Amino acid sequence: MMGDQNVEGDAQLRKDMQRAVPRIRLGTSVRIVGIVVCLVGLALVLTMLMSGRREPRSFDGTVSAIEQQMPTQRHPAIVGTEPSKPLSSVSVGRDDYVGILDIPRLDRRLPVLSPADEAAEEPIATYGNAADGNLVIEASNTTGIFRDLTQIPDGDALYFTDVTGAVYSYHVLTVESIENDDVSALRERSDEWDLTLAAPSFSGQQKTLLRCAGDS
């Protein structure tokens, strides 16, 4: 009798252990997946941090190539006084550029891509034109070229030179933030500003806008 009970007890113990093994394996798998997800997330955060800290890429070669195709004589232009027309462009390699953006405070001269160009490294003129006072220039947050917009104080000068040689002078009015997908706010027309520089925030949820007024 006692022997039979021991045999039954051993059999039950084996069954319990067999049922427990899948649960242990499942728990281990869940923990492993959790660790992998955490490591991937950490790697993405570190990549974004490193991208934000690195020095912005220099575009001196592209700027020089654009200038070689522009008239040697530059002429000052005032927003609202030039004929309204689509932005002209010149080709450098496989890309089309509409002008050059100068930001003295950041010591940067940047080529500005045509609105039809989807290259991500250089700033892109995504809307409007300088003559009409509704030009919007955007940059990604991966190259860092617009990462210091908030450090440019009100009143600072900026310049946009289109490929026809017209030089538009601006001064900074204000910095503001909008939701990343709020296109209407990005392109909002105002009597106060004539140029908007935009860059997505670190999180990608918002955009930082630098609103600038044209000098008369």
Contacts in CASP RR format, 6 or more apart in sequence:
PFRMAT RR
TARGET T0000
AUTHOR 0000-0000-0000
METHOD contacts of the structure
MODEL  1
MMGDQNVEGDAQLRKDMQRAVPRIRLGTSVRIVGIVVCLVGLALVLTMLM
SGRREPRSFDGTVSAIEQQMPTQRHPAIVGTEPSKPLSSVSVGRDDYVGI
LDIPRLDRRLPVLSPADEAAEEPIATYGNAADGNLVIEASNTTGIFRDLT
QIPDGDALYFTDVTGAVYSYHVLTVESIENDDVSALRERSDEWDLTLAAP
SFSGQQKTLLRCAGDS
48 202 0 8 1.000
51 141 0 8 1.000
51 142 0 8 1.000
51 144 0 8 1.000
52 141 0 8 1.000
52 144 0 8 1.000
52 147 0 8 1.000
52 202 0 8 1.000
54 144 0 8 1.000
56 108 0 8 1.000
56 143 0 8 1.000
56 144 0 8 1.000
56 145 0 8 1.000
56 147 0 8 1.000
57 121 0 8 1.000
57 143 0 8 1.000
57 145 0 8 1.000
59 109 0 8 1.000
59 110 0 8 1.000
59 111 0 8 1.000
59 122 0 8 1.000
60 109 0 8 1.000
62 92 0 8 1.000
62 97 0 8 1.000
62 111 0 8 1.000
62 122 0 8 1.000
63 100 0 8 1.000
63 109 0 8 1.000
63 110 0 8 1.000
63 111 0 8 1.000
65 92 0 8 1.000
66 90 0 8 1.000
66 92 0 8 1.000
66 97 0 8 1.000
66 99 0 8 1.000
66 100 0 8 1.000
66 111 0 8 1.000
66 163 0 8 1.000
67 100 0 8 1.000
69 90 0 8 1.000
69 92 0 8 1.000
69 163 0 8 1.000
70 90 0 8 1.000
70 161 0 8 1.000
70 163 0 8 1.000
70 164 0 8 1.000
70 165 0 8 1.000
71 164 0 8 1.000
71 165 0 8 1.000
73 165 0 8 1.000
74 161 0 8 1.000
74 165 0 8 1.000
74 166 0 8 1.000
74 167 0 8 1.000
75 165 0 8 1.000
75 166 0 8 1.000
75 167 0 8 1.000
76 166 0 8 1.000
76 167 0 8 1.000
76 169 0 8 1.000
77 130 0 8 1.000
77 131 0 8 1.000
77 162 0 8 1.000
77 166 0 8 1.000
77 167 0 8 1.000
77 168 0 8 1.000
78 168 0 8 1.000
78 214 0 8 1.000
78 215 0 8 1.000
78 216 0 8 1.000
79 130 0 8 1.000
79 131 0 8 1.000
79 132 0 8 1.000
79 133 0 8 1.000
79 168 0 8 1.000
79 194 0 8 1.000
79 214 0 8 1.000
80 131 0 8 1.000
80 132 0 8 1.000
80 133 0 8 1.000
82 130 0 8 1.000
82 131 0 8 1.000
82 166 0 8 1.000
83 131 0 8 1.000
84 129 0 8 1.000
84 131 0 8 1.000
84 132 0 8 1.000
85 129 0 8 1.000
85 131 0 8 1.000
86 129 0 8 1.000
87 98 0 8 1.000
87 99 0 8 1.000
87 114 0 8 1.000
87 115 0 8 1.000
87 125 0 8 1.000
87 128 0 8 1.000
87 129 0 8 1.000
87 130 0 8 1.000
87 162 0 8 1.000
88 98 0 8 1.000
88 162 0 8 1.000
88 163 0 8 1.000
88 164 0 8 1.000
89 96 0 8 1.000
89 97 0 8 1.000
89 98 0 8 1.000
89 99 0 8 1.000
89 114 0 8 1.000
89 163 0 8 1.000
90 96 0 8 1.000
90 97 0 8 1.000
90 163 0 8 1.000
91 97 0 8 1.000
92 111 0 8 1.000
95 113 0 8 1.000
95 114 0 8 1.000
95 117 0 8 1.000
95 119 0 8 1.000
95 122 0 8 1.000
96 113 0 8 1.000
96 114 0 8 1.000
96 116 0 8 1.000
96 117 0 8 1.000
97 111 0 8 1.000
97 112 0 8 1.000
97 113 0 8 1.000
97 114 0 8 1.000
97 122 0 8 1.000
97 163 0 8 1.000
98 112 0 8 1.000
98 113 0 8 1.000
98 114 0 8 1.000
98 115 0 8 1.000
98 125 0 8 1.000
98 162 0 8 1.000
98 163 0 8 1.000
99 111 0 8 1.000
99 112 0 8 1.000
99 160 0 8 1.000
99 161 0 8 1.000
99 162 0 8 1.000
99 163 0 8 1.000
100 109 0 8 1.000
100 110 0 8 1.000
100 111 0 8 1.000
100 112 0 8 1.000
100 160 0 8 1.000
100 161 0 8 1.000
101 108 0 8 1.000
101 109 0 8 1.000
101 110 0 8 1.000
101 111 0 8 1.000
101 112 0 8 1.000
101 123 0 8 1.000
101 137 0 8 1.000
101 158 0 8 1.000
101 159 0 8 1.000
101 160 0 8 1.000
101 197 0 8 1.000
102 108 0 8 1.000
102 109 0 8 1.000
102 110 0 8 1.000
102 158 0 8 1.000
102 159 0 8 1.000
102 160 0 8 1.000
102 161 0 8 1.000
103 109 0 8 1.000
103 110 0 8 1.000
103 152 0 8 1.000
103 158 0 8 1.000
104 156 0 8 1.000
104 157 0 8 1.000
104 158 0 8 1.000
105 151 0 8 1.000
105 152 0 8 1.000
105 153 0 8 1.000
105 156 0 8 1.000
106 148 0 8 1.000
106 151 0 8 1.000
106 152 0 8 1.000
108 145 0 8 1.000
110 122 0 8 1.000
110 123 0 8 1.000
110 145 0 8 1.000
111 122 0 8 1.000
111 123 0 8 1.000
112 122 0 8 1.000
112 123 0 8 1.000
112 124 0 8 1.000
112 125 0 8 1.000
112 137 0 8 1.000
112 160 0 8 1.000
113 119 0 8 1.000
113 122 0 8 1.000
113 123 0 8 1.000
113 124 0 8 1.000
113 125 0 8 1.000
114 124 0 8 1.000
114 125 0 8 1.000
115 124 0 8 1.000
115 125 0 8 1.000
115 126 0 8 1.000
115 127 0 8 1.000
115 128 0 8 1.000
117 124 0 8 1.000
118 124 0 8 1.000
120 140 0 8 1.000
120 142 0 8 1.000
120 143 0 8 1.000
121 140 0 8 1.000
121 143 0 8 1.000
122 139 0 8 1.000
122 143 0 8 1.000
122 145 0 8 1.000
123 137 0 8 1.000
123 138 0 8 1.000
123 139 0 8 1.000
123 145 0 8 1.000
123 146 0 8 1.000
123 197 0 8 1.000
124 137 0 8 1.000
124 138 0 8 1.000
124 139 0 8 1.000
125 135 0 8 1.000
125 136 0 8 1.000
125 137 0 8 1.000
126 136 0 8 1.000
126 137 0 8 1.000
126 138 0 8 1.000
127 134 0 8 1.000
127 135 0 8 1.000
127 136 0 8 1.000
127 186 0 8 1.000
127 187 0 8 1.000
128 134 0 8 1.000
128 135 0 8 1.000
128 136 0 8 1.000
128 187 0 8 1.000
129 135 0 8 1.000
130 160 0 8 1.000
130 162 0 8 1.000
130 166 0 8 1.000
130 168 0 8 1.000
130 194 0 8 1.000
130 195 0 8 1.000
131 166 0 8 1.000
133 194 0 8 1.000
133 195 0 8 1.000
133 214 0 8 1.000
134 187 0 8 1.000
134 189 0 8 1.000
134 194 0 8 1.000
135 160 0 8 1.000
135 194 0 8 1.000
135 195 0 8 1.000
135 196 0 8 1.000
136 186 0 8 1.000
136 187 0 8 1.000
136 195 0 8 1.000
136 196 0 8 1.000
136 198 0 8 1.000
137 160 0 8 1.000
137 195 0 8 1.000
137 196 0 8 1.000
137 197 0 8 1.000
137 198 0 8 1.000
138 197 0 8 1.000
138 198 0 8 1.000
138 199 0 8 1.000
139 145 0 8 1.000
139 146 0 8 1.000
139 197 0 8 1.000
139 198 0 8 1.000
139 199 0 8 1.000
140 199 0 8 1.000
140 200 0 8 1.000
141 147 0 8 1.000
141 199 0 8 1.000
141 200 0 8 1.000
141 201 0 8 1.000
141 202 0 8 1.000
141 204 0 8 1.000
144 199 0 8 1.000
146 197 0 8 1.000
146 198 0 8 1.000
146 199 0 8 1.000
146 208 0 8 1.000
147 199 0 8 1.000
149 175 0 8 1.000
149 197 0 8 1.000
149 199 0 8 1.000
149 208 0 8 1.000
149 210 0 8 1.000
150 175 0 8 1.000
150 208 0 8 1.000
152 172 0 8 1.000
152 175 0 8 1.000
152 210 0 8 1.000
153 172 0 8 1.000
154 172 0 8 1.000
154 173 0 8 1.000
154 174 0 8 1.000
155 171 0 8 1.000
155 172 0 8 1.000
155 173 0 8 1.000
156 171 0 8 1.000
156 172 0 8 1.000
157 169 0 8 1.000
157 170 0 8 1.000
157 171 0 8 1.000
158 169 0 8 1.000
158 170 0 8 1.000
158 171 0 8 1.000
158 172 0 8 1.000
158 195 0 8 1.000
158 197 0 8 1.000
158 212 0 8 1.000
159 167 0 8 1.000
159 168 0 8 1.000
159 169 0 8 1.000
159 170 0 8 1.000
160 167 0 8 1.000
160 168 0 8 1.000
160 170 0 8 1.000
160 195 0 8 1.000
161 167 0 8 1.000
161 168 0 8 1.000
162 168 0 8 1.000
168 194 0 8 1.000
168 195 0 8 1.000
168 214 0 8 1.000
169 214 0 8 1.000
169 215 0 8 1.000
170 194 0 8 1.000
170 195 0 8 1.000
170 212 0 8 1.000
170 213 0 8 1.000
170 214 0 8 1.000
170 215 0 8 1.000
171 212 0 8 1.000
171 213 0 8 1.000
171 214 0 8 1.000
171 215 0 8 1.000
172 210 0 8 1.000
172 211 0 8 1.000
172 212 0 8 1.000
173 192 0 8 1.000
173 193 0 8 1.000
173 211 0 8 1.000
173 212 0 8 1.000
173 213 0 8 1.000
174 211 0 8 1.000
175 208 0 8 1.000
175 209 0 8 1.000
175 210 0 8 1.000
175 211 0 8 1.000
176 208 0 8 1.000
176 209 0 8 1.000
176 211 0 8 1.000
177 201 0 8 1.000
177 206 0 8 1.000
177 207 0 8 1.000
177 208 0 8 1.000
177 209 0 8 1.000
178 185 0 8 1.000
178 186 0 8 1.000
178 206 0 8 1.000
178 207 0 8 1.000
178 209 0 8 1.000
179 185 0 8 1.000
179 205 0 8 1.000
179 206 0 8 1.000
179 207 0 8 1.000
180 200 0 8 1.000
180 201 0 8 1.000
180 204 0 8 1.000
180 205 0 8 1.000
180 206 0 8 1.000
180 207 0 8 1.000
182 207 0 8 1.000
186 196 0 8 1.000
186 198 0 8 1.000
186 207 0 8 1.000
186 209 0 8 1.000
187 196 0 8 1.000
190 211 0 8 1.000
192 211 0 8 1.000
192 213 0 8 1.000
193 211 0 8 1.000
193 212 0 8 1.000
193 213 0 8 1.000
194 212 0 8 1.000
194 213 0 8 1.000
194 214 0 8 1.000
195 211 0 8 1.000
195 212 0 8 1.000
195 213 0 8 1.000
195 214 0 8 1.000
196 209 0 8 1.000
196 210 0 8 1.000
196 211 0 8 1.000
196 212 0 8 1.000
197 209 0 8 1.000
197 210 0 8 1.000
197 212 0 8 1.000
198 207 0 8 1.000
198 208 0 8 1.000
198 209 0 8 1.000
198 210 0 8 1.000
199 207 0 8 1.000
199 208 0 8 1.000
200 206 0 8 1.000
200 207 0 8 1.000
200 208 0 8 1.000
201 207 0 8 1.000
201 208 0 8 1.000
END
